Amino acid sequence: MKNSLPLFLALALLGAGGARAEGHPNGVAGRVKGQTAPLPSVGVYAYQLADLSLHKVTTDTQGRFLFQDLPAGLYKIIAHKPGFLPAVVPLTRATAQAYQFLELELAERAPGRINAAGDDFWAIRSRIPADVLRDIDRHEGEMHLASFAAPKSGQGLFHTEMQAMTGVEQTPSAGAGQVSDGRVGIEGRVGGVDLAVEGRFWQLSPGSFAPEGGGVGTGGGQSSVLTIGLEAGESSRIRLTSFNNRLDHRNGDGGETPVDLEHYQVSWSQDVGQNGRSDFAAQYTNESNYHRHGWIDPVNIPEASRTWRVEGAYTTSLGDSGTLQTGLRYREQQFGLGASAEEPAQSNIDLFGRGGTRIRPAVLVEYGLYSTLSDGSLSLAPQGGVVLQLGSNWQAKASASRRVYQDAPTALHFTPSLYEEGDLCEQGSDACYELHVSRKVGDEDDDNQISFGALHRTVGETLRLYFSDQFADRLESLYLVRGDELPEVQVSMSHKLSPQVLATLQSRVASGGGGTFVSSDRQTYENRVRYMVTSLDTQFQSTATGVFVAFHRLEQDLDPLNTPQHDAERLEFERLRLMLSQDLNILLDLAGDWVVQINMEVSRGTTLSPSSSDELRRRFLGGIAVKF
């Protein structure tokens, strides 16, 4: 969902490159002003594209700023103040001894206009690096509701975002059911505390997808998520999150087996002194039948589990060129709750340290060490990496981590976590190797860029890898087992098809396996997995229209070992998703920001059950979102 907000940006580059001017210090100086007067307390960032280094200063009462001794390189200078549109300026530093001066003008956010370059608020944000965006969004609300205009005199102190969608989901054998999806976000200030609240509710009407003849299917369910963020100034932040989910899973005998998942999490961050930060996080997860009942049923997946996790870390700066973090994580898992026999609880303690050191002008070295203590056993996993600048527009990043020592592994190798693909290198893997290369194409103010990546992971624990964050789509997942080798190739490309059309393509393809496990039928299988996840996001900025297309294909093969009478089994899953969004403010003069959304999905899946059919599932939702 994109907002069409007005933009006015005036920039004058009064000095660039060359030798140091007489009477001026080395570095980049400048002034930020509004439409009529200088702006104090503006955050100004200098982001070097080669080594991802970030410098930040704040303007004085006269709107002036200065970066002293800024090294040579290619930079983005970003100016931001809450209530104003950010400014993004490309800058090339030929030498650290050069003096350069910039003058930037920021305009207040006001509905109904697009600047002379045709850029809106979201077009500007797309040119701001992620590190800077995180800092900007933290100043305007922990829940990233930064697109709201600042409150003016006479207006309320809170801003609200609401979204409501409804539609149907249908399969040929089960019929149709009604789907409802709603979201609400509120951000504002209470006393001296910034408050942000976000909630989501999803429901599938009871009785939906009850298969004919009492087959296996879903009888309905609901899911709710609530997140609360609190920030006292810029030094202390608290975040509370809760998930409550339930599905009614129908068995082949006509009975029901509820699928439940509860998750609660709290995190706290506090700045310490000038260069330090303390972080604390705790979470609790209670699930029943969530991980076990899928297309594949490894015998060591428990029917229910409870997990506690507590983590603390301290981060400090090592001068101007490095950081160091040390921490401790405690985890406890209980399996086999409920009707099944209870297994002994498992607990372990992770000690970790990681950091980075910048070697000027364009080399960043990263390092880390993870050690795990579990019931008297010990494992060690060092990691390292490097970020390099390759020419003015090229950048490369490489990292490696490997478990070099492990003593007395536990008997039950399953991690009941909601893994995403990006988590595997830090958790759940015995080894992980990554290489990424990116290139900026065209002029610096263009949005054209391309990147390639390659990963190779060795899975150390049986786990379930999910490809959808929707609770009801839990079958869109694959089991990975101990010993699987999983190489993956990644491609990302952003290209401006015209001055008003920006397209972004992302794709991940992986194929591997080789691990063995015992299924619920007590047969030993060799695991093989393949997946492709591709998306294309196109933004028509002149009309504030968005078109998003995504395609997922998952495959898993089971090759029986030592049982030639059994044939190999295969599951396949495909999903095609099309989402359309239209900002109505570009067409109509409305008081708030209104967006119409349409979401259409078609998926097809086959299970390992002999009675399963290869049929299409269709989902269609439509709704509207508003910010005020």
N, C-alpha and C positions, 0 to 999 in steps of 0.2 A: 504494500500500500504506500503510495507516494503522495506527498502533499505538494500542491502547486502554490508556492508562496512567492511573494514579490522579492526581487533582488535588485539592489543597486550597489555597484562596486566601482569606485574610482581609484585608479592606481597611477602613480607617476614614479618612474624609475629614474631618479635624478643623477645617479652615479653608478657605474658598473665597471668591474675589472680594473686593470691598469695598476699603476703604482699608487702608493699611499699619498693622499692629499696633504699638503702642508697644514699644520695646525690641528689635525684630526688624529684620534687614536686609531690603532688597528681594529678592524672589525666591521660590523654592520650596525648602523644607527638608523633611527627613523622616528616618525611621529604618526600617531593614529588619532583621527578626529571623526566626529559625527558630521552631520550636515551643517552645523553652525558653530561648533566649538570642539576643542580637544577633548578626548575621552580618557579619563584616568582609570586605573585598575583593569586594563585590558590585558589578557593573557596573549603573549606573542611567542610562537614556537618556531624554532629553526630545526627542521628535520632533514638530515642528510640521507639521500637515497642510497648511497653506496653501502654504508655500514649500519644503517638504521639508527644512528645516534640521534639523540634528541636533546635540544637545549631550550630552556624556557626562561623568559623574563616577564616583568609586569610594568606597564607604563606608569609614569609618575603623574602628578596632578596636572601637568601640562601635556600629557599624552605622549611623552618621549620615552624611547627605549634604546638599549645598546647591548649588542652581543660583542664582547671583547675577544680578540684573537680567535675568531671563528676560522677553523682550518679550511683549506681549499677543498672544493667538491661541488656537487650538484645538490641544491637544497630546495625545499618548499618552505616558504615563510607563511605561517598561518596566524591570523589575528582573530581573536574571539572575545566577545563580551555577552553575557546573557541578555536576551532581548533584542540583539542585533544579528544580522546575517554575517556569518564568518567570511573572511577574505583569504584567498589562497594565491600566493605569488611565487612563480619560479625564480630562482636566483642561482647564478653560477659564480663560484669563487675561484678565481685563477690562482690566487696565492693568499696565504694567511695574513700577509702584511698589507693587503689592499684595504682601502676605506670605501664603503658604499653606504648610500643613504636612500631610504625608502619612505614614501609618504602614502598612507592608506586611509581610506575613508569608508566607514561602516554606516549602513542604513538600518533603521529600525524595521522590524518585520511588520508588514501591513498588507492585508489581502488585496488581490486584484491586479498585481502588476508583475511583469517579467522584464528583466533588464535588457539593454540593447543587444547583448550577446546571446540572448535567448536562454540564459541559465536561470533555473529556479533554485530554491533552497536545497533540494535533493541533489541537483547537479553539482552544487558546490561541495556537499558532503561526500560525494563519490570521489572527489579529488583529495580528500583529507586522509592521511595514513591512519591505520587502525589505532596505533598507540596514542595519537593525538585525539582521535574521536573518543576513546575511553576516558581521557582526562576531561574533555569538554562535556561529555554526557554526565560525568560524575558531578560537575558543577551545576548541571541543570536537572538533576533527578536521577537516582540510582536505576530507575526502570526504563531509561532511554526514552523518556517522553519529551525530548529536547525540541521537538518541532513546534511546540506551542509558543505563541507570542507571550512576551513578558506581561504580567498584569499591569494595567494602567490605573490611573487615579479613578476611584469610584468603582472599579471592578473587584471581583472576589479574589482571594489569595490562592484558590485551588483551580486546577485545570483537570478536565475529565476526557477520557477516550472510551467510547463504547462501540461494540460490534455485536451484531446479531445475525446468525445465518440459520437457515432451515432447509430441509430437503428430504430426499428419499435415498435409500440404499436397497438394491434389488439383486437377487440371484434367481435363475430359472426354477430351481427346485424348492426354494424357500419362500418365494414371494418378496414383497416389499415391506420395508419398515421405515418409520419416520426418524430422521436424525436432526438433532438440534445442537447448535454450537454458539456459545456466547462468551464475550470477553468484556472486561471493564478495567480501566486504568485511571488512577487518581494520583495527582502529585501536587504538593503545595508545601506550605511552611506553617508550623505550629510553634509559636514562641521562637526559640533559637534553633529549632530542629527541622531539617528538611525531611519530608515524609513522602514516600511513594508506595502505592498499593496496586497490585495487579492480580486479577482473578480470571479464571477460565472455567466454564462448565460445559461438558459434553454429555449427551444422552442419546441412547438408542432405545426406541420405544419397546416396552416389554412384549414378548411374543414374536418379535421380529426374527426372521430367519429360523423359525422352528421347522426343521425338515419334515417332509411327509414320511409317515411311517415311523416317526420317533428316531430318526437317525441322529448323527452327531452334528451339532450346530450351536449357534449362539442364540439364547433366548432374550437378549436385551442386556442393558447395563448402563452405567454412568461413570463419569470421571470428573473430578474437580481439582483445581490447582489454585493455591493462594500464596502470594509472595508479598512480603512487607519489607521495605527498605527504610532505614533511619540513618541520617547523617548529621552529626553535630559539628558544624564548621567543616573544615577540610581534613581533619586529623583523625576522626573517629567515625567508623561506619559499621552498621549492624544489618544483617539480612536474615529474614526468617522465611522458610518455605515449607509447604505441606502439600502432599499428594494423597488423595483418597479415591480409589478406583475399585470397581466391581463389575464382573461379567457373569451372567448365568450360562454356564456351559452345559449343553444337553448331551447326555451319554447315549450310547446305542440302545440301552434297555429302557429309555424313556425317562430316566432319572436326571437330576441336575447336580453338577459339581461346580460350586461357585469358584470363580477365579478372583482373588483379592490381592490388592497391593496397597500398602500404606507406607508412606515415606515422609520423614520429618527431618529438617536440617536447619541449623543456625550457624552463621559465620560472623566473625567480628574482626575488625582490623583497626589498629591504633598506631598512629605515628609516634615514634619515640625519639626525642631529641631532634637534631638537625638532619641526621643521615640514617635513622633506623625506623623499622616498622615491625610490629608484632601482629601475627595472624593466628586466629583460633577458629576451629570448625568442629562441629559435632553433628552426627546424623544417626538416625535409627530407621531401619527398614523391616517390615513384617509382610511376608508374602505367602500365599497359599495357592498352589497349582499354577502359578504364573509362568515359571521357567520350565516346568516339566511337560505340560500338555502342549505339544507341538507336533509337527510332521514327523520328527525323529525323537525317540525317547530313550536316551542313554540310561543305563541301569543305575548309574550313580547320581542322577539328578534327584534331589529330595523333593517330596511332595510339598513341604513347607519349610520355611527358614526364617530366622531372625538375625539381623546383623546390626551391631553397634560399631561406630567408628568415631574416634576422637583424634584430632590432629592439631599440633601447635608448631609454629615456625617463627623465626626471627631473621629479618633481612637487614643488611647494613651496606652502606656504600664504602668502597675501597678507593677513596680519592675521587677523581673525576673520570676514571677510566674503567671502573669495575664494580661489581656487586657480589655479595656472598650471602647465601641463605642456608640456615641449618634448621632441622626440625625433627619431630618425633610423631609417629602415628601408631595408635593402638587400635586393633581390630579384633572383634569377637564374633563368631558365627555359631549358631545353633541350628541343627538340621533334624529332620524327621519328627516334627511336631505334629500334634493332632492325632489322627487315627493310626499312623505308622509308629514303629518303635523309635524312640528318641535316641539319637546318636550323641556321643560325648561332644561337648562344646569345644570349638577350636579357637585359639587366640594366638595372635602374634604381634610383635612390635617391630615397626620399621624405623630405622634411623637413616636420615638422608641429609646430604649436603650438596648444594649446587651453586654455581656462580658463573661469572663471565668477566673477561678482561679484554679491553679494547686496545689493540696495538695500532696506533695511527700509522698511515692515514685511513686504511680501509680494511682492517682485519679484526674480527671479533672472535675470541677463543672462549668456548664454553666447556664446563667440566662438571662432574657430579659423581656421587657414590651413594648407592642404596644398599643397606644391610638389613636383613630380616631375621628376627629371632622367633622361633615357633616351637614351643614344647621342648626346649633343649636343643633344637636344631638351629643351624645357621646357614644363611646364603648371602653372597656378595654380588652386586651388580654395578660395576663402574660404567660411566657414560662420558662421552666427550663430543665436541663439535666445533665447527669453524664456519664463519661467515666471511666471504671474500667479495671484493669489488673487482669485476673483470671488465675494464673499460668504463666509459662514462654511463652506459645504459644497461650493462650486464651485472648480474649479481648471482652468486652461488652459495649454497648452504649445504653442509654435510654434517651428519651426526651418527653416532654409533653407541649402542649399549648392549651389554651381554652379561648374563649371569655366569660368572667365572667359577663360583664354588657353591655347592648346595649339599647339605648333609641331612640325611634322614628325612626325606619328604613325607608329608602327612598322607594318611591312607585315603582320604576322600578329596579328590582333586576337582572341586567345582567352586566357582566364585559366583554367588548369587547377586551380581551387580548389573545395573542397567548400562551396559557398555555401549558406547558409540565407537565408530570406526577409529576416530582420532585418539581414543584412550589406550589402544592396545600396546603402544610402545612403552608407556610408563607403567601400565598395569596388565598383568596377564600374559606377558611375553618373557621368554627366556633370552631372546636376542632380538634386536631391532636395528636395522641400518636404513638411513634415509639420505637422499640426495635431491636437491631442488635447484633448478636454474631458472631465472626469470630475466626478461628483457623488456625495456621500455622502447616502444616504437613511435617514431615521429617526434614532434616537438614536445617539450616538457609539459606544456599546458594541455596536451591531448590526453585522452583517456585510453589510448591504445597500448595494450601490454599483453604479453604472453609468458606463460611459465610451464615448465615440465618438472615432474617429480617421479622418483622411483623409490619404493620401499620394499624391504624384505624382512618378514617377521617369523620367528619361531615361537609357537604358542606353548606356554608352560602349564596352563590349567584349562580344564574343560569350562567353557563359557558359552553364552548365547549372545550373538552379535545382532543388534537391532538396527533396522534401516528406516524406521519411522518413529517419531516422537508421540504419535497418537496411541493411546492405551489400547484401543480396540484393534489396532493393526499389529498386534504382537506377533502374528504368524508371519509377518514380513521380516523374517530373521533367519539366521543360519547358526547351526551349532559348530563351534570350533573345539577340537579336542587336543589333548596333550600330544605334542610331537608334530602337529601340522606345520608345514612350511607354506607361507602365504606371501608370495611376491605381488606387488601392485604397481600400476603405472597411473599417474595423474596428469591431466592436462587442464589448464585454465587459460581462457583467452577473453579479453575485453576489447571491443572494437567499435569505434564510432562510425556507423554506416553512413551517417549524414550529420550535419551540425545539430540536428534535433533528435537523432535516433541512436541510442546506445544499446549494444547487445553484449551480453556476457555469457560465455559458454564454460561449463565445468563438467568434467568427466573423470570417473575412476573405474578402472578395470583390474580385476584380480583373479588369479587362478592358481590353485595349489591344493595342499592337503598332505596325506601320507600318514597321519596319525591313526591309531587303532583304538577302538572302544567296544564295550559289550553293551548291546541293546537290551531292551526289556524282554525280548524273546530269547535271551541268554545266548545269542549268537555273536561271534566276534566279527567286526567289520573294519575295513579300511575306509577312511573318510576322504572324500574329494569335494571341494567347493569351488564355485566360480560366481562372480557377480560383476555387474556393470551398472553404474549409477551415473546418469547423465541429465543435465538440466540446461535450459536456455532461457535467459531472462532478458526481455527486450523492453526498453522504456522509450516511449514516444513523448519527448519532453514538451513539444509544442502544444500537445493536447492533453498532457498529464494522463496518458493511458499506459497501462502495464500489461504485458502478455508473458506468462510464465508457463513453460512446458518442461515436464520431467518424465524420464523413463527409467524404470528399475527392472532389472532381470537378475534373478537369483536361481542358482542351481546347486544341488547337493546330491552326490552319488555315494551309495554304500556298496562296496565290493566285499562279499562274504569271504572270510578266510577259513580254511580247513573244513569247509562245508560245501563241496562242489554241487550238491543237490539244490542249493539255494541260488536263485538268479540275483543278479545285481539289481538294486532298487535305485530309483531316481525320483527327486522332486524338482518341480519347476515353479517359479512364480514370476509373473510379469505385471507391472502396473504402469499405466500411462495417465498422467495428470495434466490438465489444462486449467490455468487460473487466469481470469481476466479481471482487471480493476480499472475503474474510471473515476478520476477526481471530478466531482460535479461543480466545484467552484470555478473551474476554467470555462464552464458552459453557462452557469447560472450565478447570479449575485446572491450568495447565501451568507447568513450570519456566521455559521461555523464552517468547519472543514468537513465536507461530506464526500464519501467514496462509496461507489457501488461495486460489489464483488460477486463474481460467479466462479464456482469451482466445480469442475467435471472430472471424474476419475473412472477409469475402466481397468479392472485387474483380472488376472486369470491365474489359477493355481491348481496344481495336482498334489495330492498327498500320497504317502506310502501305503495307505489303506487300499486293499484290492477293490473295495466297493466305492472308492472315491471317483468322482467324475470330473472331467476337465470342462469347467463351465466359467462363464464370465460373471463378474460382480460389477455392478454399476453404482456409482454414487454421484448425486447431483445436489449441490447446495447453492443457494443464492442469498444475498443479504446486503446489509448496508452498515457502514461505520461512520461515526461522527466524532469530531473533537471540538470542544468549546471551553 
